[in-house]
Amino acid sequence: MPIAQPKITPFFPPRRTLMGPGPSDVYPSVLAAGAKPTLGHLDPLFVGMMDEVKTLLQYAFQTKNEMTLAVSAPGSAGMEACFVNLLEPGEKVIVCRNGVFGERMRSNVERIGGIPVLVDDEWGKPVDVQKVADAIKANPDAKFLAFVHAETSTGARSDAKTLCTLAKQAGLLTIVDAVTSLGGIELRVDEWGIDAVYSGSQKCLSCVPGLSPLSFSPAAVDKLKARKTPVQSWFLDQTLVMAYWGTGNAAGGKRSYHHTAPVNALYALHESLRLLANEGLDNAWQRHAAMHELLRDGLEKMGIAFVVDAAHRLPQLNAIHIPDGVDDAAIRARLLNDYSLEIGAGLGALAGKAWRIGLMGYGARRENIALLLKALSDVL
Ligand SMILES: *Cc1c(COP(=O)(O)O)cnc(C)c1O
């Protein structure tokens, strides 16, 4: 008896307009880059491209950090890589929690056996600088301050520069989630004194999902090298990964196998970062701000209100109140089915109460805003 063969036809995804919290619309040339011939991951030509990815990531993060690379997994793995490499059991971390991702930071700290000291703020509010200053004062034994720069679950932007300044004054290392901020709003890793930062390929970089840009300052690398206990995660252990990316003097410029790099996804990242460098980082920040204003004006004309105060809004993630009496799921389904347009639902405290409209990377352009405003006014 032959083994029964499943009969499956090829998958043809429709063309959608992605205006949720990510993934965002991927640049056409980024999709095309991912379809180029696969090279061996130790092929000298591929290694040369990886060096360019590193240079481009240093530009995007505004850092000179030698240890700058992309983790071969989504943003959540970048988060985990920061905590699992830098934190040892028993160490104290001040964790700011004003949405979903701050809560995930707390969970990372606890799983490692660290001690989280929580600074809680309401969903939709930025991290309160005064509360952080108080927590630092009350916990002189804390080693790290961890917070989310751009809280994608609520659309709130926190003052990363001031928070990092407070941490530096107290001698703390900083761990910053820049998954949604990288490429969308001002982010200056070296100038602000960020020690460990991670992002994601699929938000304002408009690349395919599955990669997490990461950068460690020299102080973070020293902390990693001074560990008394081995990093619990083999895959995310950056002392091992460094030898593959050729970062750090341990590598001596030579590459050795750690895991098979996601070669084609890295072609895509190379192209998306190249586009960002071509546009210019400050121009990209400016474009996100301008597109946010256009969207805001249109939504306000429809009587729709924002969740976050104007002063702390993220241009790339617009959380809006669902109008009274409107069926959340039914409207999102109509946008998807009739307009091939995706927006995001509310999460956690905002579930059923808010929609999240992303204007990220390639998605932050006039035609997307025109489509969204037209579609929303049709279905409401
Ligand atoms: C999306 C996101 C993450 C997680 O990234 P994944 O690529 O989904 O794993 C973490 N933090 C923030 C702020 C995010 O927006």
The ligand as an SDF file (V2000), in Angstrom:
LIG
                    3D

 15 15  0  0  0  0  0  0  0  0999 V2000
    5.7500   43.5230   18.4930 C   0  0  0  0  0  0  0  0  0  0  0  0
    6.4290   43.8730   19.7610 C   0  0  0  0  0  0  0  0  0  0  0  0
    7.2180   42.9500   20.4700 C   0  0  0  0  0  0  0  0  0  0  0  0
    7.3410   41.5190   20.0810 C   0  0  0  0  0  0  0  0  0  0  0  0
    7.8620   41.3470   18.8150 O   0  0  0  0  0  0  0  0  0  0  0  0
    7.5490   40.0150   17.9980 P   0  0  0  0  0  0  0  0  0  0  0  0
    8.3040   40.2160   16.7310 O   0  0  0  0  0  0  0  0  0  0  0  0
    6.0780   39.9470   17.8350 O   0  0  0  0  0  0  0  0  0  0  0  0
    8.0630   38.8630   18.7900 O   0  0  0  0  0  0  0  0  0  0  0  0
    7.8550   43.3880   21.6110 C   0  0  0  0  0  0  0  0  0  0  0  0
    7.7250   44.6580   22.0440 N   0  0  0  0  0  0  0  0  0  0  0  0
    6.9730   45.5560   21.4050 C   0  0  0  0  0  0  0  0  0  0  0  0
    6.8710   46.9570   21.9240 C   0  0  0  0  0  0  0  0  0  0  0  0
    6.2980   45.1890   20.2460 C   0  0  0  0  0  0  0  0  0  0  0  0
    5.5460   46.0830   19.5960 O   0  0  0  0  0  0  0  0  0  0  0  0
  1  2  1  0
  2  3  1  0
  2 14  2  0
  3  4  1  0
  3 10  2  0
  4  5  1  0
  5  6  1  0
  6  7  2  0
  6  8  1  0
  6  9  1  0
 10 11  1  0
 11 12  2  0
 12 13  1  0
 12 14  1  0
 14 15  1  0
M  END
$$$$
